[in-house]
Amino acid sequence: MTIILRQAMQHEAKDLLQLVGKAGLQSEGIKDSIENYLVVVNEEGETIGTVGLERIGNDGLLRSFVLKQKYSSESLLLKLIDKILVYSKDKGVETLYLLTKAVQMFEALSFKVIPKDKVPPHIENADHVKNNASSGAELLAYALDS
């Protein structure tokens, strides 16, 4: 299967909103920051995955990390993570944060769990973090500046 990983375009916002919504994730902010989203497209041109970057000062918050189950594989997941890490570093992000319930998977990729009492205020006060704090998801971080 051939896949393409690339920056999202404005006309793809509707597809991303549907994809993220079907995954049960919050889609607020996608339209306004589409330029900070990456998409995964298959050979038929179908959008099968996405991940976004929300800038918060010098840091970033991964948003809407979704792969359609039918296409989900470890190799594709790793490619998407690698691409967003490179993209974030290129954008000057120092530390990348992620709210997830898949803690072990991201710990295996060198993300570190941030204890609730150690969350930086600018991340703690981000709308996405506040809106999902009680969802059972953990906050993890990955230092890009090292």
Residue pairs with C-beta under 8 A, 6 or more apart in sequence:
1 42
1 43
1 71
2 42
2 43
3 40
3 41
3 42
3 43
3 48
3 71
3 76
3 79
4 40
4 41
4 42
5 38
5 39
5 40
5 79
5 80
5 83
6 38
6 39
6 41
7 35
7 37
7 38
7 39
7 87
8 16
8 34
8 35
8 37
8 38
8 39
8 50
9 34
10 34
12 34
12 39
12 47
13 30
13 31
13 34
15 47
16 27
16 30
16 34
16 37
16 39
16 47
16 50
16 64
17 27
17 30
17 31
19 47
19 49
19 50
19 66
19 68
20 26
20 27
20 30
20 50
20 64
20 66
21 27
23 64
23 66
25 64
25 66
26 128
26 131
26 132
27 64
28 127
28 128
29 52
29 54
29 63
29 127
29 128
30 37
30 52
30 63
30 64
33 52
33 54
36 52
36 53
36 54
36 55
36 91
37 50
37 51
37 52
37 53
37 64
38 50
38 51
38 52
38 80
38 83
38 84
38 87
39 47
39 49
39 50
40 47
40 48
40 49
40 50
40 67
40 71
40 76
40 80
41 47
41 48
42 48
42 71
48 67
48 68
48 70
48 71
49 66
49 67
49 68
49 71
49 76
49 80
50 64
50 65
50 66
51 62
51 63
51 64
51 65
51 66
51 80
51 81
51 84
52 62
52 63
52 64
53 60
53 61
53 62
53 63
53 84
53 87
53 88
53 91
53 93
53 96
54 60
54 61
54 62
54 63
54 126
54 128
55 91
55 93
56 97
56 122
56 123
56 126
57 122
58 92
58 93
58 94
58 95
59 93
59 94
59 95
59 96
59 97
59 120
59 122
59 123
60 88
60 91
60 93
60 95
60 96
60 97
61 96
61 97
61 98
61 99
61 123
61 126
61 128
61 129
62 84
62 96
62 97
62 98
63 128
65 80
65 98
65 100
67 76
67 77
67 80
78 109
81 109
84 96
85 96
85 142
85 144
88 96
88 144
89 144
93 144
94 143
94 144
94 145
95 141
95 142
95 143
95 144
95 145
96 141
96 142
96 144
97 114
97 123
97 129
97 139
97 140
97 141
97 142
98 106
98 111
98 139
98 140
98 141
98 142
99 128
99 129
99 132
99 135
99 137
99 138
99 139
99 140
100 106
100 137
100 138
100 140
101 135
101 136
101 137
101 138
103 113
103 138
103 140
106 140
107 113
107 140
109 142
110 142
111 140
111 141
111 142
112 140
112 141
112 142
113 138
113 139
113 140
114 138
114 139
114 140
114 141
116 139
119 129
119 139
123 129
123 139
124 130
129 139
